[in-house]
Amino acid sequence: MADIDVHLLDRGRIHADENFAVDTSVAATASNRNPDFEYVPYAVWNLVIDTPEATVLWDTGSHPNAAGYWPDALYEVFAHVDADEHDLAADLEGAGYGIEDIDCVVQSHLHLDHAGGLYQFEGTDTPIYVHEEELKFAYYSAKSREGSIAYVSEDFDRDLNWHVVHRERQLVEGVELLHLPGHTPGLLGALVDTEPPLLIAGDEAFFETNYREEQEMGASLLWGSRAWAESLRKLQDVERRHDATVLFGHDRNQIEAIDEDWPT
């Protein structure tokens, strides 16, 4: 087991309909044609993974000016209500780190609630790791009328030291990057050699229900349904083989139960 410390950065809450994360979590029936929909908080988080080789930042969260920076229509649906209270530098400082302490960043993907702090690393030589398929799809989406509306080009179209991940790879000793297409084509997760091992599922499973009950996210959150199912099986196999603890993408209940340091 590698000597690795993992620190959770709680980056605030997005408020949105639960049906986006859990498909038909509320559905009309013959006897109740107008059910009350659940408007719930989604957790936004980052990790600092401190290893003997490098201090790794996992994702960079939302831009602090999300309410005016994100497209109005998208913010209307996914409102990061406290983004302005969670500047990346300030949240890192709260965990005892500065931007200058980060040796590299892993962007699990480049959606606007995950890549909004990349401006903190513009013009530096800090490596930014992202999957090849993610980088391609992000530019395709942000620079055309195709793809996904969840990419904001100003997040990532910057002077950044990109390190492109092809397939899967060991980032540093004790941190293995996993390719998990489904939510996006280039989503990355990771297996971290802590005790117990930490399996970062991220946005492959927004909530525990997606993972444990194999209930898909809504169609608007899936790039590929078949790819999502295959990635889920892959994660479940890794979990069994390593007896790992799984970290979900936006599960508020899980995040609020975790102490700052991993494991809980």
N, C-alpha and C positions, 0 to 999 in steps of 0.2 A: 504494500500500500504506500502510495506517495504521500509526502508531508504536505497536505493541501488544506487551506482554510477557505471556507466559502462564506461570504457575507451577503445578506439580502438587502437590497435597496428598495423600499416601498415607494413607488413613484406616483401614488395617487389613484384616483378612481375615474373610470369612464362609466357614464350612465347610458344604458341602452336597453331595448327590448330583449328579454331572455330568449325569444324565438330565434334570434340571430345565432346564438351560441348552441342552442339545443333545438333542433328542428322540430316544429310543432309541439313545443313544450306546453303551449296553450293552443287549443284548437276548438273551433265551433262544433257543436253536435246538434242533433235534431231537437233536443230538449233545451239546449242552451246555445242559441245562435249568436249571441253577443257576449262571449266570456270576457272577464276582466283580464287584460294582458299584464304580464309582470314586467315592470320597468326596474331593472336591478343594477347594482354596481358591479363593474368588471375591474379587477385589480390590474394595475400596471406595475411591473417590477423589473429591476435589473439585478445582476449578480456581480460581485467582485470575487474572482477565483484566484486566490493567492497561492502560487506554487513556488518551489525553489528556483525554477527557470524564469518565471515571468508573473507579473500581476496582470490578470486578464479581466477586462470588462465585458460582460455579456449584455449586449444591446445598450441603447442609449436613450430609450424612452421617447416621450412626446416632446415636441418643441414647447417651451414655456408659454408662448403666445398662441397656443392652439386655437383658442376661441376666435382669433382674427386671422390666423395664419393658415388654418385648414380651410378647404372649400366650405362655404356656408352650408350647402346641402348635406355634406358629409358630417359636419359638426352637429347639424340638427338631429342626425340619426345616432351618432356616437359622440356624446359630449364629454370631453375630458374636463370636468368641472373645476378641478383644482390643479391643473397643469402649471398655472402661474406660481403655485406654492412649492413646486418641485423642480426647480432648476437642477440640472445634472451636477454641476460643480458643487452646489450647496448640499445636495443629498450625498454626494461622495464625501464631502467634508464631515458630514454627520456620522459617517462610518469610519472616519479617521484617514481618509485618502484625499489626495488632490489630483486634478487632471494630469499633472506632471508625473504622478506615481504610476499611471497606467502604461504598461509596456505594449499592450495590443488590445484591440477591440474585436469581438466576434459579433457580427450582425446576423442574428438568426434568420432574419429577412429584412426587407426594407420598407415595410408598411409604415405609415406615418406615426403610429404609436410606438414604434420600435427604433426608428432611425432619426428622430427629431433632435437628438443631441449631437449628431455628427459634426455640426459646425464648430464644436469645441476642439476638434482635432484638425480643422482645416489649416493647411500650410505647415503641418508638422510632419515628422517622419514616423509617427506612430502607425504601425501596420493595422489596417482594417480588413479583417477576414470576412469574405462573403462568398457564397456559392456561385459558381459560374452561371447556372441557370437563373439564379435570383437577380444578378446584376443585369443580365440580358432582358429579363422580363420587366424589371423595374423601369428601365429606360424605354422599352417598347410601350409600356403602359403610360408613363408620364409624358412621353413625347408624341403620342398618337391618340387617336380616338378608340384604339383597341385595348385589350388587356383588362386591367383592373383600375378602378378609380381610387384605390386606397394608397396610391403612391403619390407623393408630392416631390417634384423634381428638386425643389430648393433644399430638401433634406440631404440629398446624396450627390447632386450634380455640382460638386465642389472639388477643390484641390486637396484630394485625399490620397493617402498611400495605400491603394487597394492591393490586397493579396487575395488572388482568386483561388477558391477551393474547387478542385475537380474531383468528383465522386466523394470519397470520404478520406479522412486522414487523422493522424495524431497531431494535435496542435502543439502540446508540450507533454512531457511525461505525466501520465495520470489524467489527461484530458483528451478523449477521443471524440472527434466530430462525426456526427451521423447525418446522412442526407435523408430527409423525411418529406418528400413531395406530397402534396395534397392540398393543404391550405394555400400554399404558393408552390411554384415549381422548384424553388431552390431553398426551401425551409431547412434550416440546420437545427439539430438537437445535439446532445452530448452525453457521454457517460463519463462521470468524474469519479476518480478513485479515492473517495472519502470513506469513512466508516460510519454507517453503511454507505455503499455506493449511491451516488446521486445520478439519476437518469433525468435529464432535462428534455421533457417532451415538448415544452413550449406550446406554440399555437397549433400543433397537431391535435391537441385536446384543450380547448378553452377551459372547460370545466371537468371535474372528475367524472361526471356522468358520461361525457363523450368517450372517456377511456374505459371505465369500468363496465358501463352498460352498452358500449359500442354504439352510442347514439350519435349520428352525424350532426355536425354544425349545419346551420341553414345554408341553402345553395349559394347565397351571396358571399359566404365565407369560404367556399371551396373552389379551388382552381380545377381539381380533378377528383371526383368521388371514388373511382377505382384506385387511384394512387393513394388517396387518404386511407382507404381500407388496408392496402398493402403496408403502408407505413405504420399503421396501428398494430398490425400483426408483428411487424419487426420489433417495435418497442416492447410489446408484451413478451416476446421471446427474450429480448435482452434483460428485461426485468426479472424473468424467471431464472435465467442462467446466472445472474449476478446478485439476486435477492436485493434488488435496488429499490430505493425510494424514488417515486416519480413526482416530478414537479410540473404542474400544469400551467397553461399559458395565461389565464386570467381568472383563476378561481379565488375569489375574495376570501372564502372561508379558509382555504388552505394557507393563503398568504398571511392572514391575520393570526393564524395559529403558530406561525414560524417565528422563532426568536431571530435576532439579527444574525447570529452565527449558525452555521449548518454543522451537524444535524441538530434538530430540535431536542 
